[in-house]
Amino acid sequence: MESFNFTHDGAGDTSWDSTLLDAESTSSSGSESSDDEDGSSESESLPYSATSSATSFPLRVAGAVVETEFKAEVAQSLERAFSEGHSVDNAAVELKTLRMASNVPLSMVREVVVSAIVDRINIVEGPAHQKKEIAEVIGRWGALIDRIGGINAVETITYLQVSAIPSFLLEA
């Protein structure tokens, strides 16, 4: 039977340790057979087993860590692109590279890109001035949403709505 240890030190470092348990340490039912010398059962000291339903928990935690780290990387990449005036094509190439290296779905990249673009739009007084502010940001960076790969208007609008909610809540 194989067991897994998952550790996360809080500073962004995660590690997995997989070990094989010998057949003598488990009974035919898959449970641990006897108590240790100190009186504690082996099951108290073992991490999740490959046959345990609890193995999905560390995998979900690892997925959440990867997602959080990926979103932070994309946000940093976009901030550099915005502040240093990169071209949309260069920003798209960098985002595609991050996506491939992290093996995440395109929808996650699109979510972060839409949110970052919305965050760049300053809230100003008056509809004409606000429309101008929106047009400037979208005119400069809007094409990035399509250039990261695959055009999905419904998904993009959904992320736009979710990203815009905090702005409206702050004004209320």
C-alpha positions in Angstrom: 0.0 0.0 0.0 1.2 3.5 -0.7 0.9 6.4 1.7 1.3 10.1 1.1 2.6 13.0 3.2 1.7 16.5 2.2 3.4 19.4 3.9 3.0 23.2 3.4 5.2 25.5 5.5 3.1 28.6 5.0 5.8 30.4 3.1 4.8 29.0 -0.3 6.8 25.8 -0.1 5.0 22.5 -0.5 6.2 19.0 -0.7 4.8 15.5 -1.2 6.4 12.4 0.1 5.2 9.0 -1.1 6.3 5.8 0.5 5.4 2.2 0.1 4.3 0.1 3.1 5.3 -3.5 3.1 2.6 -6.1 3.0 3.4 -7.4 6.5 2.4 -4.1 8.1 -1.1 -4.3 6.8 -3.8 -7.0 7.1 -5.7 -8.3 4.1 -8.5 -5.8 4.9 -6.0 -2.9 4.4 -6.0 -1.8 8.1 -2.9 -1.7 10.3 -2.3 -4.9 12.1 -0.7 -4.3 15.6 0.3 -1.8 18.2 3.8 -0.3 18.3 6.1 -0.8 21.3 4.9 2.5 22.7 1.3 1.3 22.7 0.1 3.5 19.8 -1.3 1.9 16.8 0.4 2.2 13.5 -2.7 3.9 12.0 -2.2 6.9 14.3 1.3 7.6 12.9 0.6 6.9 9.2 -0.5 9.6 6.8 -3.4 9.0 4.3 -3.3 5.8 2.5 -3.8 5.3 -1.2 -7.0 3.3 -0.5 -8.4 5.9 1.9 -11.1 8.3 0.8 -9.1 11.0 2.6 -6.4 11.0 0.0 -8.5 13.5 -2.1 -8.1 16.0 0.7 -4.4 16.6 0.2 -4.9 16.6 -3.5 -7.5 19.4 -3.2 -5.1 21.3 -0.9 -2.3 20.9 -3.4 -4.6 22.1 -6.2 -5.6 25.1 -4.2 -2.0 25.9 -3.5 -1.1 25.6 -7.2 -4.1 27.8 -8.1 -3.2 30.5 -5.6 0.5 30.5 -6.7 -0.5 30.6 -10.3 -2.9 33.5 -9.9 -0.2 35.4 -8.0 2.3 34.8 -10.8 -0.1 36.0 -13.4 -1.0 39.1 -11.4 2.7 39.9 -11.1 3.3 39.3 -14.8 0.4 41.6 -15.7 1.5 44.3 -13.3 5.0 44.3 -14.9 3.4 44.4 -18.4 1.2 47.3 -17.4 3.9 49.3 -15.6 6.6 48.7 -18.2 4.4 49.2 -21.2 4.8 45.7 -22.8 3.0 45.0 -26.0 -0.1 42.9 -25.8 1.6 40.1 -27.8 4.5 39.9 -25.4 2.2 39.8 -22.4 0.1 37.1 -24.1 3.2 35.0 -24.7 4.3 35.3 -21.1 0.8 34.3 -19.9 0.6 31.3 -22.2 4.1 30.2 -21.0 2.9 30.5 -17.3 -0.2 28.5 -18.1 1.7 25.7 -19.8 4.3 25.5 -17.0 1.5 25.4 -14.3 -0.8 23.1 -16.3 -3.9 25.1 -15.4 -7.1 25.6 -17.5 -7.4 28.6 -19.8 -10.4 29.8 -17.9 -8.2 30.4 -14.8 -5.9 32.6 -17.0 -8.9 34.5 -18.4 -10.3 35.1 -14.9 -7.1 36.7 -13.7 -6.6 38.8 -16.9 -10.1 40.1 -16.8 -9.8 41.0 -13.1 -6.5 42.7 -13.7 -7.8 44.8 -16.6 -10.9 45.8 -14.6 -8.7 46.8 -11.6 -6.7 49.1 -14.0 -9.9 51.2 -14.7 -10.1 54.2 -12.4 -13.5 55.2 -11.0 -14.1 58.8 -11.9 -17.0 61.3 -11.7 -19.4 61.6 -14.5 -20.5 59.1 -17.1 -18.6 60.7 -20.0 -15.3 60.7 -18.0 -15.9 57.1 -16.8 -16.6 56.0 -20.4 -13.3 57.6 -21.5 -11.4 55.9 -18.7 -12.8 52.5 -19.6 -12.1 53.1 -23.3 -8.5 53.9 -22.6 -7.8 50.8 -20.6 -9.8 48.4 -22.8 -8.3 50.0 -25.9 -4.8 49.3 -24.6 -5.3 45.9 -22.9 -8.6 44.5 -24.1 -7.1 42.4 -26.9 -5.1 40.5 -24.3 -8.2 38.6 -23.3 -8.6 37.1 -26.8 -4.8 36.7 -27.4 -4.2 34.4 -24.4 -6.1 31.7 -26.4 -9.6 30.8 -27.2 -12.4 33.3 -27.3 -15.3 32.6 -24.9 -17.5 35.7 -24.7 -19.9 34.3 -22.1 -17.0 33.3 -19.8 -15.3 36.7 -20.3 -18.5 38.6 -19.4 -19.1 36.4 -16.4 -15.6 37.2 -15.1 -16.1 40.9 -15.9 -19.3 41.0 -13.8 -17.6 39.2 -10.9 -14.6 41.6 -11.1 -16.7 44.7 -11.3 -18.8 43.9 -8.2 -16.4 45.2 -5.6 -16.2 48.6 -7.4 -20.0 49.0 -7.2 -20.1 47.9 -3.5 -17.5 50.5 -2.6 -19.5 53.3 -4.1 -22.8 52.3 -2.4 
